[in-house]
């Protein structure tokens, strides 16, 4: 080996000829390990690039680096060698704030726990609004605006339609962009959707209920012209659909970019915990929405106007719109702090280099294409990104399993209250019916009649015990089963079924195991794809889940419930909402649909597990694709090492 010639320049020294540190025994195709992968820095505080060695002594920048060995084109570098990049600490702003306004007090929230808190609030509001308020008042909207079940199903599905339209764009470009800004603007749009959803209450006339007391016990001979009786309120369904569309647009970044942002900024073993807390808040939202929404339904929709109706009256309409105003205002407020977070949290870079890749290994090795640092930054890579995901069988079957679960959840959450009300005669205030002269009464023979007139009743009084009207002299009740003068009480007959606790327990178990699988399934999705494709993979998964599950689920369940209807509202030849359902048919259809979708979901999960091909066990930390993307650049603050120690 030729000895180097030493020369001095000023206070420093350098080697004018390159040092040959190559291994003499290295055979053809064997690569020399670059010193840049060791993470050292030279004395000039410049990054130590691959194949560069320098002295630790001070020297001019033009003499600090000479190549030790340069890999030939035939040589292959390992993922560990090319995976780690070092960037200057001044290359990005990690402070929390808005533009130049970054006060020190805000930096207390510039942590993973601070991000988790605000994202939990956002997911709580989203769940409370979309899966709580809307599901609680869906029957109220049907009755108030003369909608059929499949039309209200379209309102619920508009959320998923919007998500499908926006998911590809948001997950692909937002995954490589400033995630907190995408999240903040999404929450703001979601708040605007809530305010728009409540708008029809303020643009329609006052609600006027025509009860049997107003038209007499027998009002069947009193009819209104079609110009008066017909309702044009069904056109407001398009306003509700637009509000739901904005809900879907705003929530799109929340469950794609929000999940990956949390996963990027915490340790790998802490990531499932953070994601579980995030989704727990999203699950608690619907529970709060049902409770708060039910409370608002006990308030008359026309606040400030006197009414003699009680919430148990079948003509009662509750204040369904209050919850959307509150949720909209809260969403607008919570979007402000989310917009202030940096693209990357301080100190998160050290977690990325320690991550081990668990991506599914394709037979043709095409999954390595995602390791390119420039992959996914332009639209040209979009078809290739989709193809890589489609070639991943584990990812595909996880998507199909999620779609079957989403179909069942979306259908039952939308029409579950209606199912329970019909099966067990729960409080009619939850349905907030708007039924024209339809005023059901329950006779002493436990038979429900269409109205007091249809029961042959002649007189009416008020029951002081429960405030309900009692009708006397009902001839049809007399002729049915009981001798003497028959009576009837306003409202539907209560269900005599004693199996309601059993059904509720069964539903609890089904819902429990459905949501128990959600976090493991989400974690499996994040790990079975390369780190550069995680945001895009979640976006594609949500598209599949919504296209095959969320969108057709409410529509299919709504059509199924419509088939079990016994009595339809008829206004001038136009079919309105359903008055009475056949309970046996409704329960039978619901049971069959639930069993089919649960069996399919379990099958897809098992197939996804069997087809998964893990990477070789010798994969080292730092070989993850996360260190090869633009967001995986590391900040290192190591002291300069002497050249002798590097050698």
Order of alpha helices (4+ residues) and beta strands (2+ residues): beta-beta-beta-beta-alpha-alpha-alpha-alpha-alpha-alpha-alpha-alpha-alpha-alpha-alpha-alpha-alpha-alpha-alpha-beta-beta-beta-beta-alpha-beta-alpha-alpha-alpha-beta-beta-alpha-alpha
